[in-house]
């Protein structure tokens, strides 16, 4: 439970459309805030907004998974667990240093 409580306090932001849409999530991937540039509303860009929202949410959730993977790696305390580095890198969608055996 300590890991989940720690991840609830971590924040990650995903953006799409060059920052026209931003989504903030916690380390568990829960969406906390959505910011949409007012120009999208002024121009009546409903379709574009609908396309950008999922992209921004997905980007934020990938970052949340990376936070989770980093927390799991630090929890392992540098122990050499076969396959841990590979599993965490797949979870986080990126490379994780130090976990591979």
N, C-alpha and C positions, 0 to 999 in steps of 0.2 A: 504493500500500500504506500510505502514511503516514496517509491519511484513514481507512482501515479500522482501523488500529491506534489512532488517536485515538478513533474511535467505539466501539471495544471497551471503552474506559475510561469512557465517558459512561454515565450511568444515568438511567432514566425509570421512573416508577411509575404503574400504572393501577389504579383501584379500581372496585368495583361493590358494590351493596347498601349504600351509605352507609359503605363501608370494611370491610364484613364479609369481603370477599375483596380482597386486594391482590396485584399481580403486578409484579415488578421485572424490567426488561429492560435490555440494554445498547443503545448507539446503533445497533447492527446489527439490533436486534429479537429477539435471542436471549433466551429466558426464563432468568433467573438465579435467581429465588426466587419462591415462592408462599407467601403467608400467609393462612390461613383462620381466622377468629374461632372460638374454641372453642365459642361458644354454638350455632353451626350443628351441631356434632357432638353436643352435649348434647341438643339438641332433635330429633335424628335428621332434620335437614333435608337429606337427600341430594339430592333433586330441585332444591331451591333452590340448593345448592352447585354442582350441575352446570350450572345456568342462569347463575350468577354468574361462574364461571370463564372461559368464553369472552368474556363482556363485559369483564372486567377485563384479559384478555390483549389483546383488541382495543384497548382504551383505551391500554394501555401501548405497543402497537406503533404507534399513531397518534403518540404522543409521540416514539417512537424515529425515525419518519419525519421529524418536525419537526426533531429534532436533526441528522439527516442533511442535510436541506434547508438548515439554518443553516450547517452545516459546508461544504456545497457553495458557498453564497453567499459565505462568508468566503474560500474558496479562490479564487473568481473575483475577489476583491479589489476589488469595486465596479465591475468592468468592465461596460460596457453591452453585454450580449449580447442581441440581440432574442429575446424569448420566454422568456428564462431565468426571470424572476420568475414568470411565469404557470405554467411547468412546475414550478418548485419549490413554488409554492403548492398545486398539484394533488397533488404528491407528499406534501406535509406535511399536507394536509387543512385548511390555514389560509392566512392571507394572509402573504406575505413582503414586507417593505418594501425598497425600494431596488434591486430587481433588474429592474424593468420599464423598457423603453426607450420 
